[in-house]
Amino acid sequence: MNINVYFGNKIKEERLKLNLSQEKLALEADVDRTYVNDIEKGSRNISLVIAFKLSKALNIPLSNLLKDLK
């Protein structure tokens, strides 16, 4: 599986667990809402800084977003 698609799916899964909208997650992570949408679709190749911001906004360790990646 493509790592961008995998990561995007994990972000969406965790966001939905918290009942957050893309807009609310974007606000918490200090990124644009359209950027969150692109990440969740797997069409963005994001930096570690953005990945870390998203994990902080979701209140989970960054490693949890990657732990099942194979």
N, CA, C and O atoms as a MOPAC input file, in Angstrom:
PM7 MOZYME 1SCF
protein

 N      0.83800 1    -1.17800 1     0.00000 1
 C      0.00000 1     0.00000 1     0.00000 1
 C      0.88800 1     1.24800 1     0.00000 1
 O      1.95500 1     1.26700 1     0.61300 1
 N      0.43800 1     2.26400 1    -0.68200 1
 C      1.13000 1     3.54000 1    -0.73400 1
 C      1.13400 1     4.16900 1     0.66300 1
 O      0.09800 1     4.22100 1     1.32500 1
 N      2.28500 1     4.64000 1     1.10300 1
 C      2.40100 1     5.20100 1     2.45400 1
 C      1.51300 1     6.43200 1     2.63900 1
 O      0.98500 1     6.64800 1     3.73000 1
 N      1.34100 1     7.24000 1     1.59200 1
 C      0.48700 1     8.42300 1     1.70600 1
 C     -0.97700 1     8.03000 1     1.90900 1
 O     -1.69000 1     8.66500 1     2.68700 1
 N     -1.41500 1     7.00700 1     1.22500 1
 C     -2.78700 1     6.51100 1     1.37100 1
 C     -2.96100 1     5.90700 1     2.76400 1
 O     -3.96000 1     6.16300 1     3.43600 1
 N     -1.99100 1     5.11000 1     3.19200 1
 C     -2.04800 1     4.50400 1     4.52600 1
 C     -2.14100 1     5.57800 1     5.60600 1
 O     -3.00500 1     5.51500 1     6.48100 1
 N     -1.25200 1     6.55700 1     5.54100 1
 C     -1.22500 1     7.61000 1     6.54900 1
 C     -2.53200 1     8.41000 1     6.51800 1
 O     -3.08900 1     8.73500 1     7.56700 1
 N     -3.00600 1     8.71800 1     5.33900 1
 C     -4.26300 1     9.45100 1     5.21000 1
 C     -5.43000 1     8.69900 1     5.81600 1
 O     -6.28700 1     9.29000 1     6.47200 1
 N     -5.46200 1     7.39300 1     5.59400 1
 C     -6.52500 1     6.56300 1     6.18300 1
 C     -6.44900 1     6.57000 1     7.70700 1
 O     -7.47800 1     6.62100 1     8.38100 1
 N     -5.23700 1     6.52000 1     8.24900 1
 C     -5.06700 1     6.54400 1     9.71000 1
 C     -5.49600 1     7.88600 1    10.28900 1
 O     -6.13200 1     7.93400 1    11.34200 1
 N     -5.15300 1     8.96900 1     9.61000 1
 C     -5.56100 1    10.29300 1    10.08300 1
 C     -7.08800 1    10.37600 1    10.11200 1
 O     -7.67700 1    10.82700 1    11.09500 1
 N     -7.71200 1     9.93900 1     9.03300 1
 C     -9.17700 1     9.98800 1     8.96600 1
 C     -9.79500 1     9.11000 1    10.05300 1
 O    -10.74000 1     9.52700 1    10.72200 1
 N     -9.27500 1     7.91200 1    10.23000 1
 C     -9.78700 1     6.99000 1    11.24900 1
 C     -9.71800 1     7.62000 1    12.63900 1
 O    -10.68900 1     7.58000 1    13.39500 1
 N     -8.57700 1     8.19300 1    12.96400 1
 C     -8.40700 1     8.80100 1    14.28900 1
 C     -9.26300 1    10.05900 1    14.43100 1
 O     -9.80300 1    10.31900 1    15.50600 1
 N     -9.39000 1    10.83300 1    13.37100 1
 C    -10.22700 1    12.03200 1    13.40000 1
 C    -11.68600 1    11.66900 1    13.66900 1
 O    -12.35900 1    12.31100 1    14.47500 1
 N    -12.15900 1    10.64200 1    12.98900 1
 C    -13.54600 1    10.21500 1    13.16400 1
 C    -13.79400 1     9.63600 1    14.55500 1
 O    -14.88100 1     9.80300 1    15.10800 1
 N    -12.80200 1     8.96100 1    15.12300 1
 C    -12.93500 1     8.45000 1    16.49600 1
 C    -13.20400 1     9.58300 1    17.47700 1
 O    -13.92800 1     9.42100 1    18.45900 1
 N    -12.60300 1    10.73800 1    17.18500 1
 C    -12.76600 1    11.90100 1    18.05800 1
 C    -13.94200 1    12.77700 1    17.64600 1
 O    -14.21000 1    13.81400 1    18.25200 1
 N    -14.63700 1    12.33500 1    16.60000 1
 C    -15.78400 1    13.08500 1    16.08900 1
 C    -15.40800 1    14.51100 1    15.70000 1
 O    -16.14900 1    15.45900 1    15.95900 1
 N    -14.23700 1    14.64300 1    15.07000 1
 C    -13.75100 1    15.94200 1    14.61500 1
 C    -14.03500 1    16.11600 1    13.12800 1
 O    -13.94600 1    15.16100 1    12.35700 1
 N    -14.36700 1    17.30900 1    12.73900 1
 C    -14.46800 1    17.62500 1    11.31400 1
 C    -13.06200 1    17.87500 1    10.78300 1
 O    -12.12600 1    18.09700 1    11.55100 1
 N    -12.92800 1    17.83500 1     9.47800 1
 C    -11.64000 1    18.17000 1     8.87400 1
 C    -11.25400 1    19.59800 1     9.23800 1
 O    -10.08600 1    19.89300 1     9.49300 1
 N    -12.23700 1    20.46800 1     9.25800 1
 C    -11.97900 1    21.86900 1     9.58500 1
 C    -11.44200 1    22.02100 1    11.00900 1
 O    -10.49100 1    22.76900 1    11.23900 1
 N    -12.05000 1    21.31300 1    11.96300 1
 C    -11.60500 1    21.39300 1    13.35800 1
 C    -10.19600 1    20.81400 1    13.51500 1
 O     -9.36800 1    21.38700 1    14.22300 1
 N     -9.92300 1    19.69400 1    12.86600 1
 C     -8.58200 1    19.11500 1    12.91700 1
 C     -7.56600 1    20.07600 1    12.31000 1
 O     -6.48600 1    20.27700 1    12.86500 1
 N     -7.90900 1    20.66000 1    11.18700 1
 C     -7.00900 1    21.61100 1    10.53300 1
 C     -6.70700 1    22.78900 1    11.44400 1
 O     -5.56300 1    23.23700 1    11.53400 1
 N     -7.73000 1    23.28700 1    12.11700 1
 C     -7.55100 1    24.40600 1    13.03700 1
 C     -6.62000 1    24.01600 1    14.18200 1
 O     -5.71600 1    24.77100 1    14.54000 1
 N     -6.84400 1    22.84400 1    14.74800 1
 C     -6.01400 1    22.36300 1    15.86400 1
 C     -4.56300 1    22.11300 1    15.44100 1
 O     -3.63900 1    22.31600 1    16.22900 1
 N     -4.37200 1    21.67600 1    14.20500 1
 C     -3.02700 1    21.35300 1    13.70700 1
 C     -2.36600 1    22.53600 1    13.00200 1
 O     -1.21400 1    22.44500 1    12.57800 1
 N     -3.08800 1    23.63300 1    12.87800 1
 C     -2.58000 1    24.82900 1    12.21400 1
 C     -2.19200 1    24.56300 1    10.75300 1
 O     -1.11700 1    24.94500 1    10.29200 1
 N     -3.11700 1    23.89000 1    10.04100 1
 C     -2.97200 1    23.67500 1     8.59700 1
 C     -4.31100 1    24.01300 1     7.94300 1
 O     -5.32800 1    24.14800 1     8.62400 1
 N     -4.30300 1    24.14600 1     6.63700 1
 C     -5.51800 1    24.45700 1     5.90200 1
 C     -6.43700 1    23.24000 1     5.82600 1
 O     -5.96300 1    22.10700 1     5.74100 1
 N     -7.75900 1    23.47200 1     5.85600 1
 C     -8.71500 1    22.36800 1     5.79000 1
 C     -8.56200 1    21.57500 1     4.50800 1
 O     -8.68100 1    20.35000 1     4.52900 1
 N     -8.30200 1    22.23800 1     3.39700 1
 C     -8.14400 1    21.51500 1     2.13200 1
 C     -6.90100 1    20.63000 1     2.17000 1
 O     -6.84300 1    19.60500 1     1.49000 1
 N     -5.91600 1    21.02400 1     2.95900 1
 C     -4.70300 1    20.22300 1     3.11600 1
 C     -5.04100 1    18.91500 1     3.84800 1
 O     -4.55200 1    17.84900 1     3.47300 1
 N     -5.87200 1    19.00000 1     4.88600 1
 C     -6.30300 1    17.79100 1     5.60700 1
 C     -7.05200 1    16.86600 1     4.66000 1
 O     -6.83600 1    15.65400 1     4.67500 1
 N     -7.92000 1    17.42100 1     3.84400 1
 C     -8.65600 1    16.61500 1     2.87300 1
 C     -7.68900 1    15.90100 1     1.92400 1
 O     -7.84500 1    14.70800 1     1.66300 1
 N     -6.70400 1    16.61600 1     1.41500 1
 C     -5.72200 1    16.01300 1     0.51200 1
 C     -4.90300 1    14.92800 1     1.20900 1
 O     -4.57700 1    13.90800 1     0.60200 1
 N     -4.57300 1    15.14500 1     2.47900 1
 C     -3.83400 1    14.13100 1     3.24300 1
 C     -4.67600 1    12.87100 1     3.38000 1
 O     -4.19000 1    11.76200 1     3.15500 1
 N     -5.93200 1    13.04400 1     3.74600 1
 C     -6.81500 1    11.88500 1     3.93900 1
 C     -7.04700 1    11.12200 1     2.64000 1
 O     -7.26300 1     9.91000 1     2.67000 1
 N     -7.00700 1    11.80200 1     1.51100 1
 C     -7.14400 1    11.13400 1     0.21100 1
 C     -5.84700 1    10.45900 1    -0.21400 1
 O     -5.84000 1     9.66500 1    -1.15500 1
 N     -4.74900 1    10.77000 1     0.47400 1
 C     -3.45400 1    10.19200 1     0.11800 1
 C     -2.77900 1    10.90600 1    -1.03600 1
 O     -1.85200 1    10.37100 1    -1.64300 1
 N     -3.23900 1    12.11600 1    -1.34400 1
 C     -2.66300 1    12.82700 1    -2.48400 1
 C     -1.59400 1    13.83900 1    -2.08800 1
 O     -1.10100 1    14.58200 1    -2.93700 1
 N     -1.23700 1    13.87600 1    -0.82300 1
 C     -0.17800 1    14.76800 1    -0.34300 1
 C      0.97600 1    13.95800 1     0.21500 1
 O      0.78000 1    12.96100 1     0.90900 1
 N      2.16700 1    14.40000 1    -0.09700 1
 C      3.37700 1    13.83300 1     0.48900 1
 C      3.81200 1    14.81700 1     1.57000 1
 O      4.48200 1    15.80700 1     1.27900 1
 N      3.43200 1    14.54600 1     2.81200 1
 C      3.60700 1    15.52600 1     3.87000 1
 C      4.95600 1    15.40300 1     4.56200 1
 O      5.62500 1    14.37300 1     4.48400 1
 N      5.33600 1    16.47000 1     5.23500 1
 C      6.59300 1    16.48600 1     5.99100 1
 C      6.37200 1    15.88500 1     7.37800 1
 O      5.24000 1    15.69500 1     7.82200 1
 N      7.47100 1    15.59800 1     8.03800 1
 C      7.38800 1    15.11600 1     9.41700 1
 C      6.79500 1    16.17800 1    10.33500 1
 O      6.11500 1    15.85000 1    11.30700 1
 N      7.04600 1    17.43000 1    10.03700 1
 C      6.49800 1    18.51300 1    10.85200 1
 C      4.97200 1    18.47900 1    10.81400 1
 O      4.32200 1    18.58300 1    11.85400 1
 N      4.39700 1    18.33600 1     9.61600 1
 C      2.94200 1    18.27500 1     9.47900 1
 C      2.40700 1    17.00900 1    10.13900 1
 O      1.38500 1    17.05600 1    10.82300 1
 N      3.07500 1    15.89400 1     9.94500 1
 C      2.64100 1    14.64100 1    10.57500 1
 C      2.62200 1    14.79400 1    12.08900 1
 O      1.69500 1    14.32900 1    12.75200 1
 N      3.63700 1    15.44200 1    12.63200 1
 C      3.70400 1    15.65200 1    14.07700 1
 C      2.59000 1    16.58600 1    14.55100 1
 O      1.97600 1    16.33600 1    15.58900 1
 N      2.32300 1    17.65400 1    13.80400 1
 C      1.23800 1    18.57500 1    14.15300 1
 C     -0.10300 1    17.84100 1    14.18700 1
 O     -0.91700 1    18.06600 1    15.08300 1
 N     -0.32600 1    16.97100 1    13.21600 1
 C     -1.57400 1    16.21600 1    13.16800 1
 C     -1.68200 1    15.25800 1    14.35000 1
 O     -2.74600 1    15.13100 1    14.95700 1
 N     -0.58000 1    14.58400 1    14.67500 1
 C     -0.61900 1    13.65100 1    15.80800 1
 C     -0.89000 1    14.39200 1    17.10800 1
 O     -1.63000 1    13.89600 1    17.95800 1
 N     -0.30100 1    15.57500 1    17.27500 1
 C     -0.55800 1    16.38100 1    18.47400 1
 C     -2.01900 1    16.81400 1    18.52500 1
 O     -2.64500 1    16.76900 1    19.58500 1
 N     -2.56700 1    17.23600 1    17.37900 1
 C     -3.96600 1    17.66900 1    17.33100 1
 C     -4.91200 1    16.51100 1    17.62700 1
 O     -5.99300 1    16.71700 1    18.17800 1
 N     -4.51100 1    15.30000 1    17.26600 1
 C     -5.31500 1    14.11000 1    17.52500 1
 C     -5.02800 1    13.51300 1    18.90800 1
 O     -5.68700 1    12.57100 1    19.34900 1
 N     -4.02300 1    14.09100 1    19.57400 1
 C     -3.62800 1    13.65900 1    20.91000 1
 C     -3.17000 1    12.19600 1    20.95500 1
 O     -3.49400 1    11.45800 1    21.88500 1
 N     -2.42300 1    11.80100 1    19.94400 1
 C     -1.84100 1    10.45300 1    19.91000 1
 C     -0.38800 1    10.56200 1    19.46400 1
 O     -0.03500 1    11.48700 1    18.73200 1
 N      0.45500 1     9.63200 1    19.89500 1
 C      1.84600 1     9.65700 1    19.44300 1
 C      1.94000 1     9.43000 1    17.93100 1
 O      1.17500 1     8.65200 1    17.36100 1
 N      2.86700 1    10.10400 1    17.30900 1
 C      3.08400 1     9.93500 1    15.87700 1
 C      3.34700 1     8.46600 1    15.53800 1
 O      2.90600 1     7.98200 1    14.49500 1
 N      4.04800 1     7.76900 1    16.39800 1
 C      4.35100 1     6.36100 1    16.14500 1
 C      3.08100 1     5.51400 1    16.01500 1
 O      3.08300 1     4.51700 1    15.29500 1
 N      2.00300 1     5.89400 1    16.69900 1
 C      0.74400 1     5.14800 1    16.58400 1
 C      0.13800 1     5.25600 1    15.19500 1
 O     -0.58200 1     4.35900 1    14.75700 1
 N      0.42500 1     6.34100 1    14.50800 1
 C     -0.11000 1     6.52000 1    13.15000 1
 C      0.64200 1     5.68000 1    12.12600 1
 O      0.18800 1     5.50500 1    10.99600 1
 N      1.80400 1     5.15900 1    12.53800 1
 C      2.64100 1     4.38900 1    11.60700 1
 C      2.87900 1     2.95500 1    12.03800 1
 O      3.53300 1     2.19700 1    11.32100 1
 N      2.35800 1     2.56400 1    13.20300 1
 C      2.76500 1     1.28500 1    13.78600 1
 C      2.40100 1     0.04400 1    12.97700 1
 O      3.11900 1    -0.95200 1    13.06400 1
 N      1.34100 1     0.05300 1    12.21000 1
 C      0.96100 1    -1.13100 1    11.43100 1
 C      1.40800 1    -1.05800 1     9.98500 1
 O      1.03900 1    -1.90700 1     9.17300 1
 N      2.20500 1    -0.04500 1     9.65800 1
 C      2.69100 1     0.10500 1     8.29300 1
 C      3.66500 1    -1.01200 1     7.95800 1
 O      4.60900 1    -1.27300 1     8.70300 1
 N      3.42500 1    -1.66800 1     6.82500 1
 C      4.30400 1    -2.77000 1     6.40500 1
 C      4.74900 1    -2.58000 1     4.99400 1
 O      5.49300 1    -3.40500 1     4.46400 1

